[in-house]
Amino acid sequence: MILYHVSYRPISQFLLRVPPHRLWDEDAVTPRICCSSSIENCINAKPQRTEFLNLCLDLQLPCIIFVYQFDVSVSDPGIFTPNKRR
């Protein structure tokens, strides 16, 4: 399965961490790298969603989105879906 991670800045090394911006009922303990099955879903999951993209468009500035692709096995014990709990 292919999963994506997007960032507005380049990432030289992926490290597990608890995201500083989470939903109110989201896990605040488990360090992780957040990914999704589509680039669109990755952008929608970011804080303020498309605010950065819209600002770039309004100011006619280039917007660079760094897209990282991971080929993972769903059977990997380190892969957790949103509904799967440890």
Buried (B, 14 or more C-beta within 10 A) or exposed (E): EEBBBBEEEEEEEEEEEEBEEEEEEEBEEEEEBBBBEEBEEBBEBBEEEEEBBEEBEEEEEEEEEEEBEEEEEEEEEEBEEEEEEE
